[in-house]
Amino acid sequence: MRPNPPFDRARPEAHGALDLAELERRGVDPEEVVDFSASVNPCGPAPAVLEAARRADIACYPDRTCLGLRRTLARRLGLDVSWICPGNGSAELIDLLARLYLSPGDAALVVGPTFGEYGRASRLCGARVLRWDRGVRGGEVSLDLDGLAGAVLRERPRVVWLCSPNNPTGDLLPGTGVRRLLGAVEAAGGLLVVDEAYRDLVLRGEPDDLTGLLEGGRLVLLRSMTKAHALAGLRLGYALAPPEAVRALEVARPPWSVSAPAQAAGVAALSPAAEEHLLRSRRLLARSAALLAEGLSRLGLRFAPGAANFFLVEVGSGRGVREALLRRGLQVRDCASFGLPAHIRIAVRRPEENARLLAALGEVLP
């Protein structure tokens, strides 16, 4: 039986991380590949987080309300639990928000080039997806905030999707810029969703705290525990939103979508020991990023010096370079799906792994 539209025309989005089916076709052992395509903390989870996940009781249903995790987050963030909604990664929350706030014929505006799930989730709700793209020229990334605010007032989208720090360009919009954009969204009667998935892996500067802007009722913040705490296999994120929006998210979210190991790992990730592990990881990554930037410059490559733990690098043919590197046991993210076919995205890993990548790039680049 044919699915209902628009699902009958939908296609999955391209993402980073190893594709085991692709590696199997190539006869490549996944254990032999160093993955630079997924921007996850290469130091792995803190020992306390691993232990908490192992000790979770998988014979019983998890707490549907994630109360323990919400209380721990509330203490850390200085918010009431009614403002916090955990989810099965930020991807689930993106899908839920689209279903809650978009109907067929509505407009959704995506600030691109960016993570593909904002557009996919919007289209699956029947929305018209509008794009307002940053300028990407070599190593320069620019966002025309005046033009963006004007487009919001002109098009009056019901939802505006913004990633900050942005994937794949790495640029971080300061709080003043978010306030300005939020003002336009409020005037247009819409909702601004700011995806802060890479907030805890900002290596240059400090991201502004946007939680004080939630009171107006037109802002939702998405945060991930997947990236900084290396929980990509468990899937865990959370939304910060006014209680009315949180209640709606809880109704729309499938029951038990956040597993018991994920909830336990999330609580442990907020412990002092895990926070110290994350601090050490960030220090290592900051040093490693500086060395990687030096190496890319020596190769004569132009790249965006973003705030987060990855680089957008112009290489001529992203697909060709990805293929050549994969044959050498190294995977990077081809950025064609972002509309940037001349670029690759490189996650910052440990210095010795970055050195191996730089040597391979020197071999494969013309």
N, C-alpha and C positions, 0 to 999 in steps of 0.2 A: 504494500500500500504506500502511495506517495505521501510524504510528510506535508503538513500544512505550510503554506508560505508564511514567512520568508525562509523557513528552515529548509525547504526544498532546493534553495539556491545557495545556501550558506556553505562556506568553506572554512576550515580551521586556519587560525593565524600561525605564522612562523614564529618560533621562539628559540632561545638559546638552550643549552644543555645537550648532552649526548643523545643521539637518536640510535637506539640499539638495533633497530631494523636496518638502518642505513649501514651501520658498522658491520652487521652480519653479512649484508650483501657484498661488502668490500672485503670480507675476510679479515677484519680488524678486531683484535681483542680490546674490549673497552678498558680493561685494566692497563693497557699500554698507551692510552690517550690522556694527555694533560688538557683539561678543559678550561680554556680561556673564554668560552662563549657564555657562561653563566656567571653573573657578578655576585657570587656568594663568598662569604668569609672563608678563605682557604685554610684557616687555622682550625676549622671544624667547630663543633659544639663544645662548650665548656664541660669538663668531666661531671660536674653536678647536674647538668642538663641531661646528659646521657644516662646517668644513674636514675634520675627521676622518671625518664621515659621508660626505662627497663622495669622499674618497680610498679608502674601503673597496672591496675587490674583490668586486663583485656577480656575477662570473662563476664564482666558486668557492663551494662550500658553506661556511657559517660553522662555526666551532668548536662542536661539540655540547656541550662541557663549559664553554664560556665562560671558559676558564682565565685568559686575560689580564685580563678584567674582574673575575673573582673574586679574583685576586691583588691587583689595585689596590684593590678594596674591603676586602680583608683587611688591607692595610697601613693604610688610612685608619681602619678600625674597631677595629684591635687584636685581630682574631679570626683563627683558622685558616680556610683556604679551605674546609675540610670543613663549616663552619657556614653557608655562603652558597650560595644557589641562585637565580640570575637567572631571570627569566621574561619572557614577552611582555606586560609590564605586570602590575600587581597583579591585574587581573581574571583572567588565566590562573592565577595562583597561588591565588586564592580558589577557582576551579573545581577545581583539582588537590587542594587540601586537603580540600574537601568529598568528593571521590571517594575519597580515601585513608582518611578517618576516619569517614564516615557510611554507614550501611547502612539499608535499608528498616526502618522502625519506630523507629530511633534518634531521640532528641530533639536539636534544635539550638536554642540560645537566642540571639536577636539583640537587642542593646541598641539600641533605636530612639529616635526616628525616625532612619533612617540610610540609607546606600547600599544600593540594592535587590539587589545581586548576592549578598550573603550569604544572603538568604532564597531567592533563585532557585536558586543552586547547591545549597543544602541540600535544597530540594524536589525537584530533579531527581535526587537520590540516594535519594528515597523517605523522607526524614526528616520528622518532625513539627517544624514551626517554631513556637517559642514566642517571644513578644515581651515585653521588659521596657522600657517607654518612659520616657525622661526627661520631666519636666514642662516644657511650653512654654507660657508665658502672657505674651503681649505681648513685652516685652524680657527676660523672665526665663527662664532655663533651669536646671533642677535635676535632679540624679541622686540618687535614694535608694539609696546604696551598701549600707546595711544591708539594705534590702528586696531588692536585687538579689542580694546574697550569700545571703540566705535562700532566694530562689527557686532559685538554683543548687543549694543543698544539698537542697532539697525535690524538685525535678524531675530532678536528676542528668543534665543534658544531656551528650552526648558531646563536643559542640563549643560553645563560647561565642564569639560574634563581637562585637568591640568596635572601634569606629573612634575614634581619638584623635589629633589634634583631630577632632571628629565632623563629618561631612557630613550635614545642612546646618546644624546648630546652632552649630558652631564651638567648643564647649567642650572643654577639654583636661583629661583626668584625670591628676592628678599621680602620681608614682611610688608614693607611699604608698597611694593608692587602687588602683592596679594590683596592688600586692603583696597588698592585702587581698582583692581579687577573685580573684587567682590562688590564694590560700590556700583559698578556697571551692571553686574549680574542681579543685584537687588533691585535696581531701577527697572530692569527688564522683566522682573518677576520670576527669575529662574533660580537654579541651585548650582552652586560651585562645588565640585568635588576635587579636592587636592590630594593626589596620591603621593605620600611621603615614604614610599617603600625603601628608599635609599638614605633616609634621614640619619640613621645610626651608623652609616658608613661614609659620611661626609669627611673628607680628609683635608680639605682646604677651607678654612673659616668655620663658622658655626651657624647652623640653620636657626632662623628666628622661631620662637614659640608662637604658633598660630592659634592655640586653644582659646585665647581670650576673644577671638573673633566668632566663636561658635554661638554665642548668646543671641546673635541676630537671627538665627534660624534658617539662614540661607547657605550654610557652609557645612560640608562633611569632610573630615580628614581621614585618610586611610593610611594605616601603618602596618608594616610587615615585620614579622619575627623570622621570616625565612632567610633573609639576606645576611643580616649582621650576626645572627645566632646560628647560622648554618642549619636550618630546619627545613630545607627544601623538600625532603622526603616525607616529613610529617605534615606539612602544610598548616600554617598558622599566621593569622593577621587579625587586625581589629579596626573597627570604625569608631571614630569619635564624632558624636553628633548630638543634637538636641534630643531629649527623651522621647518626643513624639516620633522622630525618625528612627530611633533605636527600637521602639516598640514595633514599628512597622517592619523593620529588618528582622526582628525576632519572629514575627508571624510568617514572613516570606521565606526565611531560612529553613531548609529541611531539618527535621529533628535529628539530633546526634551527629551533626555534620562535623563538629570539632571533636576528635577522638580523645579518649582518656589519656593516651601517651602524649598527645599534643598539648592538652591542658596542663598536664603535670610538667612537661618540658617548659611551657610558657611561664609557669610560676617560678620554676627553678632558674630560668633565664634572667629573672629580675632580682635574684639574690645577690648579695655583695660579692660572693666568689665568682659568679658568672659575669657580673659587671666588670670585675677586675680583669677577667679573661678577655672581655670585649675591648677594654682599654688597651691591653697589651697588643691585641690584634690590630687595633687602629694605628698604634705607634709603628708596628712592623709594616703595615700597609702604606703608611705615609712615607716611610723611608724607601720602600720598594717602588712606590709610584714615582718618586723623584728620580730614582735610578732608571726606571723604565722610560720616563720622559727624556732623560739624557740620551738613552740609547736610540730612541725613535728620532731624536733630532740629529744624531750622528749619521743616521741612515738617510737623512734629507727628507723625512716624511713630515707632512703637515697634519697636525692633530689638534683637537679641541681640548684645552686644559680644563676639564670640568671639575666640579667640586667633589664628585663621588669617586668610587673605587673602580672606574673604568675609563677608557679613552676611546674616542671616535677618531679613527685614523683614515686619511685619504690614501688609497693605494692604487688607484686606476681601475682595477677590476676586483671588487670584493669577492665575487664568486670564484674567480680564478685563484686568488691568493688563498682563500679558504681551502680549496681543493688541494693546492700544492702543500699547504701546511698539514692538512689531515694525512697526507701520504707520509709525513714525517712524524706522525703521532701527536700532533698539536691541533686543537680545534679552536677557531675564533668564530665570531658571529658575523656572517655576511649580512650587510645592512640593506639589501635590495628591498626587503619587505617594508622597510621604513621609507622607501622612496629615495634611498641613498646608495645606488648600485656601485659607486666608486669607493665606498667606505667599508671598513670592518670595525667592529667593536671589540676591544681587548679588555678583559677583566684583569685587574691587578692581582697577581699571585705572589708567591714567595720569591725573593731575589734570584735564587738559583733557577727557578722555573722561568722567570722573566728573561734571564740571560739566555736560556736555551731557545726561547721564542725569538729573541732579537737575532741570534745567530742564524736561525732558520729563515727569518725575514730577509736577512742579508743575502741568502742563497737564492730565494725565489723571486725577489723583486727585480724588475728589469734594470 
